[in-house]
Amino acid sequence: MFSWLSPVALYGGFLRRCLTAAGLISQTMQIDDETTIHFWGPKSSNTQLKPSLILIHGFGPHGVWQWRPQITFFSNDFDLYIPSLVFFGRSTTKSSDRSEGFQATCVVKLLEKLGVEKCSVIGTSYGGFVAYHMAKMLPGKIEKVIIASSGVNMKKKDNDGLLERAKVEKIEDLLLPATASQLRRLISLSTHRRPPYLPDFLFNNFINKLYVENRKEKLELLKGLSLGRDDTVDHITPLQQEVLIVWGEHDQIFLLDKATELNELLGEKARLEVITNASHVPQLEHAEMFNKIVKNFLCGSDD
């Protein structure tokens, strides 16, 4: 397929126009001797005229693909930073650490390099793991935390249950699809409404453009997760910040009971909002409702 006919390339061009219209530019920063982070952010962070909001993507296409409606909605009121986590997009490291805690450390170092003194953070799915660790690391810098569709309290039995629902033997067969049928399965589990039929060549284009690069390292990230290794949640403790948990009612990646349990584990400063008729990506399926809930939380409104 000619590159200019690639659906992924065409949509990527649309995304770049949206980001530019939101006042964001593509940037790359070396945060230490081993790691380079690519991100979209404002042209200058020397003065914070608006509050800063960090958007952390999940395990899949890098950040701008997972946050497009939020970028458009929040850019007027917030300085947005959308980093690509290590081995997603153009972010790389020579470090052998593959934990979600390492990902959090990298984003924290990026914020320090940029001079971001205060911010709120929102993470979806795998990005929620990262956001939780960031909040624990920087209780004085991170003001509010949004954990969206993210089983931070995941247990080994939850992972086993996901494999059973997905009818796969290994988690990478779901989260790192290599065939059109595997990608269809991931989409069907991630969305509430049945997606329209699309031919294999479109799915293969998506896989070749967004899942092939750094596949080996992404497999290592899955194996490097500290969460879900056993059936305890002793590692989950309340955060000092106010926490909003947002979940799709029909999430098949992390079932709704994980949201209820997480809300209890995080204590009095946490609250749960469930979006009906949504699954694992409510920020895309019901962007208007998702954005309203998050903005009310960040701006202190109960309307």
Beta strands, then each sheet from edge to edge (+ up, - down):
strand 1: 24-30
strand 2: 35-42
strand 3: 52-56
strand 4: 79-83
strand 5: 92-93
strand 6: 119-124
strand 7: 142-148
strand 8: 242-248
strand 9: 270-275
sheet 1: 1+ 2- 4+ 3+ 6+ 7+ 8+ 9+
sheet 2: 1+ 2- 5+
end
